[in-house]
């Protein structure tokens, strides 16, 4: 585990080693930056690390946080969340979601299959949804907060994506990126219904309105994330907040991934370029690849 900034991160419990056959080694890096916003509402989960409130409070424009890890664990979890809400509410929502997923990691370790791991994570996401809604109801300053979510879970080298909201997963095949997730936004819904063209979408005021996210207040609603499988042998997986995808078109993301020789350099360039855009949002990029 390597952290390029000396700021504090919460740590997970020690991992118990077993005599199981060696699993495919995965290299991962997460880079996150505040952009042009006054506070940092993105968060991530990488090798049991995520952003603490103190770390978020210290983040300033032009100073990204970069965390690197390599793992051969049988079960692995990588997550990006993008919070929303008023002052401090967005980062609270994303942190609650990350903490709930981290709390589920011991249960993930005992899963015998990828499908079982997905079930555990769906339950954790539903619980995070309830916890965020309850916190918002109890504190007027947190009312209406929520977070998007995109995660990758690996079991025995097989990988599945879960997501809700407009944080995205892409697979880079060595030449170009292919989007694996579909945004849960009003704009995407209008596209799916054929009511707007992609050209018309740019002028649609509600195009970014989320229609599904963690923390949505709706009686009787049980949140379930969308699920899609991906073969990590086919390329590099990118999980990112919309601070990346809104600022950088797919062809630019592809160019950056083509031109950089390491995950850390690619992640840093993605985030710094996105954060330099006009009215830049918080930007987070988490990259995964099989080592070798």
N, C-alpha and C positions, 0 to 999 in steps of 0.2 A: 504494500500500500504506500503510495507516494502522494503527498499533498504539497503543492507548490507554494501555497500561502501558509503562513504560520498561525493562522487564526484557528479558534477552537471548533472542533466538531464533536458531536456525541458519538460514542463508540458502541458497537454491538457487543453482545456477550461472546466469550471465547468460543471458537468453533471446535467441536470435537472431531478429531481425525479418526478414520476407520480404515479397515483393511480392504475396502471395496476396490474393484479394478479402477485404474486411473481414468479420469474423464478428460474430454477435450479441453485444453487450456484456452481461456478467453482473456484477451486484453481489452481493457475498457478505460475510457477517459471521459470526464465531464467537465465542461467549461461553462461558467455562468457569469453574467455581467449585468449591472443595473441599467445600462443604457441611459436614456434621457429622463427616466422617471425619478421621483423623489424618494421612493422606497422600493425594496426588492421583494416581489411577491412570488417569484419562481423558487422552487426547491427541487431536490433530487434525492435519490437513495442509491448509493454506490458502495458496495462492500461494507455495509453497516454504517456508513457516514451520510450525514445530511447537514444542512445549514442550521446553525443555532440562531436564536434571536440576536445574540451579541455579534455574530459574524455578519448577519444581514444588516445590522445597524451600522457596522463599520464600512460597508461597501460604498464606494464612490465611483463616479463615472471615470472610465479609463483604467480601472483596476479590477480585472477579472479574477475569479477564483478557479483554479484548475486542480482537479483531483484525479489521480491515476491509480489503477489497480489491475492485478492479474490474478485469475482464479482458476483452479481445477476442481472446485467443489462440485459435487454431484448435482446440487440444486443451487441456482443462482438467480438473483432478482435485481433488476435495474429499472429505475423509475424517474420520470420527470413530471412535475406538477406545476401548474401556472395558476396562482391564486387571483381572485378578484374580489372587490369590495372596497369599502372606504379605507381611511388611513389605518394601517396595521391589520385590517380585517383580512385582506388577501393573503398576506404572509401567514396569518394564523390558520386560515383554512388549508393552505397547502401543507403547512407543517403538521396539522392534525392528520391529514391524509397519509403523509409520509410515516408518521409515528404509528398509525394503525397498521400499515403494511409491514413496517419493521417488526411490530409485535407478532405478526403472523409468521415470521421467518422460522422460528423453531418448529411450528407445525408443518411448514413446507418441507423441512428436512426429512420428515418421516413419510412423505408422500411416495408411493410406489410407482406413480406414473405422472405424465404431464397433465392428463385430464384431472387427476386428483388435485394437483397443484392449482389448476385453473379454478376448481371448485372452492378451494381454500381462499384464493385471492378474490373471487367474486363475493364471498362472505365478508372478507375484510373490507372490500370497497363499499358494500352495503352498510357495514357498521360505521365506516368513516363518514358516509353520507348522513347517517343518523346523528353521529357525534357533532358534526359541523352544524346541522340544523338545530340541535339542542343548545349548542354554545351560542348560536345567533339569537335564539329565543330568550336566552337567559341574560344577554348583554346587549343593550341597544346599540352600543358602538360596533358590535360585530354583526348586527342584523343584515341579512341579505348576502353574506359572504359565501363564497364557493370556490371551487378549483377544478380545473381540467386535470386529466390524468392520461399518461401513456406509459406502459411498462412492458418489459420483456422478461419472461421467466424461462429458464433453461432447466430441463431435467434430463440427465443422461445424454447431454449434447443436443437434444431436441428443443426448439424454441417456439414460443407462442407469444403474440402481442395482445394485450388488453388495453382498451382505450375508451375514454368518454370525454367529449368536448372537442376542442380544435388543436390540441397538442398532437403532433404527428409522428408517425414512424415511416422512414424511407429505407429502401435497400439500394445500396450503391454497388453495381455489378462490375465496376472497373472502368466504365465509360459514362454511365448516366445513372441518376437516381430514379427509382420508381416508388411512388407513394403507396404505402400499404394500408393506410387508414383513411376513412372518410369522415370529414368534419361533421360534427353535430351542431350545425349552425343554420340559421334561417336562410342564408344565401345558398348553402348546399342543398337544402330542402327544395328551394325554388328551382335550382338546376335539375334536381332529380325528377321534379314534376313537369319539367319542360316549360315552365312559366318564364324563365329567363335564359338568355344565352350567356356564355362566359364574357362576352364583350359588354353586355348590359349589366352584368353583375357588379362591375366596378362602380357604377352609379347608383346602386341599390343601397339606400341608407341603412337598412337593417341586416346587411349581409353578414355582419360579425356577431349578431345576437345568438347566444347559445341556447339550444333547445334541449340539451342534456349535459349535465355536469354533476360533480360531487357536491352536495349541499343544497340541492334543489328542494324547496319546500313544497311538498305536494302530499296531502293526506292519502295514506294507503299505497304510496308509490314505493316500490322496491327497486333500487338502482341495480342494473346489470350492465357491465361493460361489453362492448363489442369484442369479438375474439377472432384472430386470424393467425395462421401458422406461417413461419418463415424458415427457410433453410440457410443457416449462417455460413454454410460452405459455399454459398453462391455470391458472397460479397460482404460488405461492411454495413452494419445496421446503424442508422441514425435515429435517435429519439430527440425531439426538440419541442420547445414552446413556440407559440406563434410569433414571438419576437424574432425568430429565425425565418420562418416560412413567409411571414408578411413582408419582410425586408429584402429577402433574397429569393429570386425566382429559381425554379428547379435547375435550369441550365447553369446558373451561377454556382449553386451548391455543388453541382457535378464538376465544374471547372476547379473549384477549390479542392475537392476530394481527389481529383486527378493530379493536381499539382503538388500536393504536400506528401512528404515521405513518411510521416508518423501520424498516429491518431491525435496526439497532443497538439502538434502543429496545425493539423486540419481543424480541430475543435477550436483552437485559439483564433484562427483566422476567420472561421465562420462567425464566431461571437463578436469579435472586434469589428468586422465589417458590418454586421447587422446593427451593432450598437452605435455605429457612426452615421447611420441613416437619419434623415430628418424625423423628428418626433419619435425617436427610437424607443421601443418598449424594452422591458427586461428580456434578455436573450439567454437561452440555455441550450447547449448541444451535448448530448451523451452519445458516444460512438463505441461500438462493440465490434470485435472481429476475432475469429479463431486464430490463435497464434501459429505462425508458420504457414 
